[in-house]
Amino acid sequence: MLTNEQAGPAKVQFLTVAEVAAMMRVSKMTVYRLVHAGELPAVRVGRSFRVPEMAVHGYLESSYFDAG
């Protein structure tokens, strides 16, 4: 069985709501709406949210649609 020291540090990178908004080029309120609707997973830290970077990439990839 692996201990935490043997497994190594977690590779999850968390982003703030402001960083997610800048990455997606939307407002912070849009990110909050996505989080509260359950469309974008987030972790609550105190009174703020942190979003896993991979969750943002996954959300954007799943949101593509053929416009043509």
MMTF fields as JSON, N, C-alpha, C and O atoms, coordinates in Angstrom:
{
  "mmtfVersion": "1.0.0",
  "mmtfProducer": "UNKNOWN",
  "numBonds": 271,
  "numAtoms": 272,
  "numGroups": 68,
  "numChains": 1,
  "numModels": 1,
  "chainsPerModel": [1],
  "groupsPerChain": [68],
  "chainIdList": ["A"],
  "bondAtomList": [4, 2, 8, 6, 12, 10, 16, 14, 20, 18, 24, 22, 28, 26, 32, 30, 36, 34, 40, 38, 44, 42, 48, 46, 52, 50, 56, 54, 60, 58, 64, 62, 68, 66, 72, 70, 76, 74, 80, 78, 84, 82, 88, 86, 92, 90, 96, 94, 100, 98, 104, 102, 108, 106, 112, 110, 116, 114, 120, 118, 124, 122, 128, 126, 132, 130, 136, 134, 140, 138, 144, 142, 148, 146, 152, 150, 156, 154, 160, 158, 164, 162, 168, 166, 172, 170, 176, 174, 180, 178, 184, 182, 188, 186, 192, 190, 196, 194, 200, 198, 204, 202, 208, 206, 212, 210, 216, 214, 220, 218, 224, 222, 228, 226, 232, 230, 236, 234, 240, 238, 244, 242, 248, 246, 252, 250, 256, 254, 260, 258, 264, 262, 268, 266],
  "bondOrderList": [1, 1, 1, 1, 1, 1, 1, 1, 1, 1, 1, 1, 1, 1, 1, 1, 1, 1, 1, 1, 1, 1, 1, 1, 1, 1, 1, 1, 1, 1, 1, 1, 1, 1, 1, 1, 1, 1, 1, 1, 1, 1, 1, 1, 1, 1, 1, 1, 1, 1, 1, 1, 1, 1, 1, 1, 1, 1, 1, 1, 1, 1, 1, 1, 1, 1, 1],
  "groupList": [{"groupName": "MET", "atomNameList": ["N", "CA", "C", "O"], "elementList": ["N", "C", "C", "O"], "formalChargeList": [0, 0, 0, 0], "bondAtomList": [1, 0, 2, 1, 3, 2], "bondOrderList": [1, 1, 2], "singleLetterCode": "M", "chemCompType": "L-PEPTIDE LINKING"}, {"groupName": "LEU", "atomNameList": ["N", "CA", "C", "O"], "elementList": ["N", "C", "C", "O"], "formalChargeList": [0, 0, 0, 0], "bondAtomList": [1, 0, 2, 1, 3, 2], "bondOrderList": [1, 1, 2], "singleLetterCode": "L", "chemCompType": "L-PEPTIDE LINKING"}, {"groupName": "THR", "atomNameList": ["N", "CA", "C", "O"], "elementList": ["N", "C", "C", "O"], "formalChargeList": [0, 0, 0, 0], "bondAtomList": [1, 0, 2, 1, 3, 2], "bondOrderList": [1, 1, 2], "singleLetterCode": "T", "chemCompType": "L-PEPTIDE LINKING"}, {"groupName": "ASN", "atomNameList": ["N", "CA", "C", "O"], "elementList": ["N", "C", "C", "O"], "formalChargeList": [0, 0, 0, 0], "bondAtomList": [1, 0, 2, 1, 3, 2], "bondOrderList": [1, 1, 2], "singleLetterCode": "N", "chemCompType": "L-PEPTIDE LINKING"}, {"groupName": "GLU", "atomNameList": ["N", "CA", "C", "O"], "elementList": ["N", "C", "C", "O"], "formalChargeList": [0, 0, 0, 0], "bondAtomList": [1, 0, 2, 1, 3, 2], "bondOrderList": [1, 1, 2], "singleLetterCode": "E", "chemCompType": "L-PEPTIDE LINKING"}, {"groupName": "GLN", "atomNameList": ["N", "CA", "C", "O"], "elementList": ["N", "C", "C", "O"], "formalChargeList": [0, 0, 0, 0], "bondAtomList": [1, 0, 2, 1, 3, 2], "bondOrderList": [1, 1, 2], "singleLetterCode": "Q", "chemCompType": "L-PEPTIDE LINKING"}, {"groupName": "ALA", "atomNameList": ["N", "CA", "C", "O"], "elementList": ["N", "C", "C", "O"], "formalChargeList": [0, 0, 0, 0], "bondAtomList": [1, 0, 2, 1, 3, 2], "bondOrderList": [1, 1, 2], "singleLetterCode": "A", "chemCompType": "L-PEPTIDE LINKING"}, {"groupName": "GLY", "atomNameList": ["N", "CA", "C", "O"], "elementList": ["N", "C", "C", "O"], "formalChargeList": [0, 0, 0, 0], "bondAtomList": [1, 0, 2, 1, 3, 2], "bondOrderList": [1, 1, 2], "singleLetterCode": "G", "chemCompType": "PEPTIDE LINKING"}, {"groupName": "PRO", "atomNameList": ["N", "CA", "C", "O"], "elementList": ["N", "C", "C", "O"], "formalChargeList": [0, 0, 0, 0], "bondAtomList": [1, 0, 2, 1, 3, 2], "bondOrderList": [1, 1, 2], "singleLetterCode": "P", "chemCompType": "L-PEPTIDE LINKING"}, {"groupName": "LYS", "atomNameList": ["N", "CA", "C", "O"], "elementList": ["N", "C", "C", "O"], "formalChargeList": [0, 0, 0, 0], "bondAtomList": [1, 0, 2, 1, 3, 2], "bondOrderList": [1, 1, 2], "singleLetterCode": "K", "chemCompType": "L-PEPTIDE LINKING"}, {"groupName": "VAL", "atomNameList": ["N", "CA", "C", "O"], "elementList": ["N", "C", "C", "O"], "formalChargeList": [0, 0, 0, 0], "bondAtomList": [1, 0, 2, 1, 3, 2], "bondOrderList": [1, 1, 2], "singleLetterCode": "V", "chemCompType": "L-PEPTIDE LINKING"}, {"groupName": "PHE", "atomNameList": ["N", "CA", "C", "O"], "elementList": ["N", "C", "C", "O"], "formalChargeList": [0, 0, 0, 0], "bondAtomList": [1, 0, 2, 1, 3, 2], "bondOrderList": [1, 1, 2], "singleLetterCode": "F", "chemCompType": "L-PEPTIDE LINKING"}, {"groupName": "ARG", "atomNameList": ["N", "CA", "C", "O"], "elementList": ["N", "C", "C", "O"], "formalChargeList": [0, 0, 0, 0], "bondAtomList": [1, 0, 2, 1, 3, 2], "bondOrderList": [1, 1, 2], "singleLetterCode": "R", "chemCompType": "L-PEPTIDE LINKING"}, {"groupName": "SER", "atomNameList": ["N", "CA", "C", "O"], "elementList": ["N", "C", "C", "O"], "formalChargeList": [0, 0, 0, 0], "bondAtomList": [1, 0, 2, 1, 3, 2], "bondOrderList": [1, 1, 2], "singleLetterCode": "S", "chemCompType": "L-PEPTIDE LINKING"}, {"groupName": "TYR", "atomNameList": ["N", "CA", "C", "O"], "elementList": ["N", "C", "C", "O"], "formalChargeList": [0, 0, 0, 0], "bondAtomList": [1, 0, 2, 1, 3, 2], "bondOrderList": [1, 1, 2], "singleLetterCode": "Y", "chemCompType": "L-PEPTIDE LINKING"}, {"groupName": "HIS", "atomNameList": ["N", "CA", "C", "O"], "elementList": ["N", "C", "C", "O"], "formalChargeList": [0, 0, 0, 0], "bondAtomList": [1, 0, 2, 1, 3, 2], "bondOrderList": [1, 1, 2], "singleLetterCode": "H", "chemCompType": "L-PEPTIDE LINKING"}, {"groupName": "ASP", "atomNameList": ["N", "CA", "C", "O"], "elementList": ["N", "C", "C", "O"], "formalChargeList": [0, 0, 0, 0], "bondAtomList": [1, 0, 2, 1, 3, 2], "bondOrderList": [1, 1, 2], "singleLetterCode": "D", "chemCompType": "L-PEPTIDE LINKING"}],
  "groupTypeList": [0, 1, 2, 3, 4, 5, 6, 7, 8, 6, 9, 10, 5, 11, 1, 2, 10, 6, 4, 10, 6, 6, 0, 0, 12, 10, 13, 9, 0, 2, 10, 14, 12, 1, 10, 15, 6, 7, 4, 1, 8, 6, 10, 12, 10, 7, 12, 13, 11, 12, 10, 8, 4, 0, 6, 10, 15, 7, 14, 1, 4, 13, 13, 14, 11, 16, 6, 7],
  "groupIdList": [1, 2, 3, 4, 5, 6, 7, 8, 9, 10, 11, 12, 13, 14, 15, 16, 17, 18, 19, 20, 21, 22, 23, 24, 25, 26, 27, 28, 29, 30, 31, 32, 33, 34, 35, 36, 37, 38, 39, 40, 41, 42, 43, 44, 45, 46, 47, 48, 49, 50, 51, 52, 53, 54, 55, 56, 57, 58, 59, 60, 61, 62, 63, 64, 65, 66, 67, 68],
  "secStructList": [7, 7, 7, 2, 2, 2, 2, 7, 1, 7, 7, 7, 7, 3, 3, 3, 2, 2, 2, 2, 2, 2, 2, 2, 6, 1, 7, 2, 2, 2, 2, 2, 2, 2, 2, 2, 6, 6, 1, 1, 7, 7, 3, 3, 3, 6, 6, 3, 3, 3, 3, 3, 2, 2, 2, 2, 2, 2, 2, 2, 2, 2, 6, 7, 7, 7, 7, 7],
  "xCoordList": [0.849, 0.0, 0.894, 1.873, 0.56, 1.359, 0.944, -0.242, 1.919, 1.625, 1.616, 1.963, 1.232, 1.219, 2.603, 2.736, 3.634, 4.995, 5.423, 6.137, 4.988, 5.361, 4.571, 5.09, 3.33, 2.481, 2.863, 2.557, 3.518, 3.917, 2.827, 1.703, 3.147, 2.153, 1.062, 1.272, -0.088, -1.217, -0.898, -0.247, -1.346, -1.069, -2.216, -2.191, -3.209, -4.369, -3.999, -3.481, -4.267, -4.03, -5.381, -6.256, -5.563, -6.823, -6.717, -5.672, -7.818, -7.898, -8.965, -9.944, -8.772, -9.801, -10.898, -10.726, -12.012, -13.117, -12.659, -13.023, -11.873, -11.378, -10.471, -10.534, -9.628, -8.744, -9.537, -9.215, -10.573, -11.426, -12.146, -12.228, -12.661, -13.368, -12.442, -12.848, -11.209, -10.251, -9.911, -9.794, -9.755, -9.424, -10.559, -10.314, -11.796, -12.959, -13.458, -14.323, -12.906, -13.332, -14.819, -15.558, -15.224, -16.589, -16.489, -15.395, -17.624, -17.608, -17.496, -17.758, -17.101, -17.033, -18.42, -18.546, -19.458, -20.823, -21.204, -21.906, -20.757, -21.024, -20.374, -20.978, -19.161, -18.478, -19.238, -19.437, -19.667, -20.445, -21.731, -22.119, -22.382, -23.61, -23.331, -24.1, -22.226, -21.846, -21.556, -21.937, -20.886, -20.572, -21.853, -22.049, -22.723, -23.953, -24.919, -25.707, -24.866, -25.728, -25.177, -25.852, -23.943, -23.339, -22.683, -22.258, -22.591, -21.976, -20.458, -19.777, -19.93, -18.486, -18.18, -18.595, -17.457, -17.172, -16.228, -15.343, -16.426, -15.589, -15.504, -16.347, -14.471, -14.261, -14.426, -13.883, -15.167, -15.343, -14.218, -13.989, -13.522, -12.447, -12.835, -12.714, -13.299, -13.798, -15.027, -16.021, -14.958, -16.09, -15.887, -16.718, -14.805, -14.529, -14.514, -14.528, -14.484, -14.456, -13.129, -12.513, -12.699, -11.541, -11.988, -12.654, -11.613, -12.035, -10.813, -9.798, -10.897, -9.764, -9.542, -10.491, -8.297, -7.98, -8.469, -8.982, -8.314, -8.748, -10.264, -10.752, -11.018, -12.47, -12.852, -13.822, -12.083, -12.345, -12.091, -12.898, -10.964, -10.651, -11.705, -12.124, -12.13, -13.168, -14.484, -15.158, -14.859, -16.102, -16.044, -17.001, -14.925, -14.794, -14.81, -15.435, -14.126, -14.116, -15.499, -15.864, -16.275, -17.607, -18.627, -19.743, -18.25, -19.174, -19.071, -19.854, -18.131, -18.006, -19.221, -19.766, -19.641, -20.723, -20.446, -19.723, -21.018, -20.806, -21.753, -22.963, -21.218, -22.036, -22.264, -22.983, -21.669, -21.721, -22.505, -22.613],
  "yCoordList": [-1.183, 0.0, 1.245, 1.31, 2.216, 3.434, 4.454, 4.637, 5.102, 6.211, 7.496, 7.478, 8.583, 9.865, 10.255, 10.835, 9.941, 10.283, 9.484, 9.998, 8.222, 7.383, 7.742, 7.634, 8.166, 8.478, 9.799, 10.017, 10.677, 11.972, 13.003, 12.67, 14.258, 15.327, 15.22, 14.693, 15.726, 15.707, 16.576, 17.613, 16.165, 16.888, 17.814, 18.377, 17.974, 18.793, 20.266, 20.688, 21.035, 22.481, 23.172, 22.969, 23.977, 24.677, 26.123, 26.759, 26.625, 28.003, 28.759, 28.171, 30.054, 30.888, 31.156, 30.912, 31.656, 32.007, 33.079, 33.028, 34.039, 35.093, 34.519, 34.948, 33.552, 32.931, 32.127, 32.141, 31.427, 30.667, 31.632, 31.385, 32.717, 33.706, 34.283, 34.443, 34.594, 35.135, 34.093, 34.424, 32.845, 31.777, 31.556, 31.34, 31.614, 31.375, 32.644, 32.59, 33.78, 35.095, 35.348, 35.755, 35.089, 35.369, 36.119, 36.307, 36.546, 37.251, 36.257, 35.065, 36.771, 35.919, 35.394, 34.269, 36.19, 35.753, 34.535, 33.649, 34.478, 33.317, 32.072, 31.0, 32.201, 31.06, 30.633, 29.438, 31.587, 31.247, 30.509, 29.552, 30.947, 30.271, 28.835, 27.93, 28.622, 27.275, 26.383, 25.213, 26.936, 26.18, 25.824, 24.671, 26.808, 26.572, 25.652, 24.951, 25.648, 24.762, 23.338, 22.425, 23.153, 21.825, 21.478, 20.339, 22.433, 22.184, 22.234, 21.66, 22.916, 23.049, 22.686, 23.399, 21.581, 21.182, 22.159, 22.733, 22.339, 23.253, 22.784, 22.027, 23.252, 22.973, 24.281, 25.307, 24.248, 25.464, 25.555, 24.622, 26.682, 26.942, 28.214, 29.314, 28.061, 29.224, 29.774, 29.068, 31.029, 31.649, 31.704, 32.266, 31.137, 31.2, 29.8, 28.801, 29.741, 28.486, 28.324, 29.306, 27.093, 26.753, 25.681, 24.714, 25.868, 24.969, 24.22, 24.841, 22.883, 22.141, 22.539, 22.614, 22.791, 23.24, 22.242, 22.64, 20.958, 19.931, 19.955, 19.605, 20.358, 20.459, 21.562, 21.43, 22.653, 23.753, 23.277, 23.526, 22.59, 22.075, 21.067, 21.084, 20.198, 19.215, 19.875, 19.459, 20.911, 21.621, 22.273, 22.195, 22.914, 23.584, 22.574, 22.819, 21.443, 20.425, 19.849, 19.575, 19.659, 19.082, 20.106, 19.74, 21.379, 22.429, 22.778, 23.589, 22.189, 22.472, 21.952, 20.9, 22.699, 22.223, 22.664, 23.632, 21.955, 22.237, 23.339, 23.128, 24.49, 25.631, 25.723, 26.607, 24.835, 24.999, 23.998, 24.048],
  "zCoordList": [0.0, 0.0, 0.0, 0.744, -0.822, -0.939, 0.11, 0.381, 0.685, 1.583, 0.764, -0.417, 1.361, 0.655, 0.159, -0.918, 0.936, 0.536, -0.688, -1.547, -0.771, -1.909, -3.153, -4.264, -2.991, -4.134, -4.784, -5.957, -4.055, -4.598, -4.434, -4.056, -4.714, -4.562, -5.618, -6.711, -5.264, -6.192, -7.406, -7.276, -8.559, -9.802, -10.216, -11.31, -9.36, -9.692, -9.548, -8.514, -10.585, -10.574, -10.45, -11.291, -9.423, -9.215, -9.679, -9.549, -10.221, -10.706, -9.926, -9.468, -9.78, -9.163, -10.187, -11.381, -9.707, -10.607, -11.593, -12.768, -11.137, -12.021, -13.107, -14.259, -12.745, -13.734, -14.762, -15.95, -14.302, -15.223, -16.162, -17.365, -15.62, -16.44, -17.502, -18.653, -17.135, -18.099, -19.16, -20.339, -18.751, -19.691, -20.704, -21.891, -20.213, -21.072, -21.756, -22.629, -21.351, -21.861, -21.626, -22.523, -20.381, -19.929, -18.611, -18.079, -18.088, -16.802, -15.656, -15.817, -14.494, -13.308, -12.953, -12.47, -13.183, -12.885, -13.726, -13.239, -14.965, -15.813, -15.222, -15.224, -14.719, -14.095, -12.846, -12.628, -12.024, -10.833, -11.216, -10.547, -12.276, -12.726, -13.146, -12.822, -13.87, -14.29, -13.08, -13.06, -12.086, -10.87, -10.12, -9.738, -9.909, -9.153, -9.887, -9.253, -11.221, -12.006, -12.07, -12.547, -11.585, -11.614, -12.938, -13.134, -13.846, -15.147, -15.084, -15.934, -14.082, -13.897, -12.448, -11.534, -12.224, -10.845, -10.166, -10.801, -8.877, -8.111, -6.668, -6.186, -5.998, -4.581, -3.837, -4.245, -2.758, -1.972, -0.949, -0.178, -0.949, 0.004, 0.742, 0.204, 1.967, 2.696, 2.004, 1.831, 1.611, 0.915, -0.596, -1.309, -1.087, -2.524, -3.129, -2.41, -4.441, -5.173, -5.897, -6.313, -6.043, -6.861, -7.847, -7.477, -9.096, -10.176, -10.694, -11.012, -10.785, -11.354, -12.813, -13.593, -13.171, -14.534, -15.578, -16.624, -15.304, -16.262, -16.448, -17.523, -15.428, -15.548, -16.527, -17.274, -16.52, -17.461, -18.889, -19.784, -19.097, -20.431, -20.887, -22.045, -19.985, -20.31, -20.663, -21.605, -19.908, -20.199, -21.573, -22.343, -21.879, -23.181, -24.33, -25.362, -24.157, -25.207, -25.447, -26.591, -24.388, -24.543, -25.051, -25.421, -25.07, -25.486, -26.972, -27.467, -27.678, -29.108, -29.858, -29.525, -30.873, -31.725, -33.163, -33.4, -34.095, -35.512, -35.967, -36.046, -36.26, -36.633, -38.136, -38.6, -38.884, -40.314, -41.019, -42.244]
}
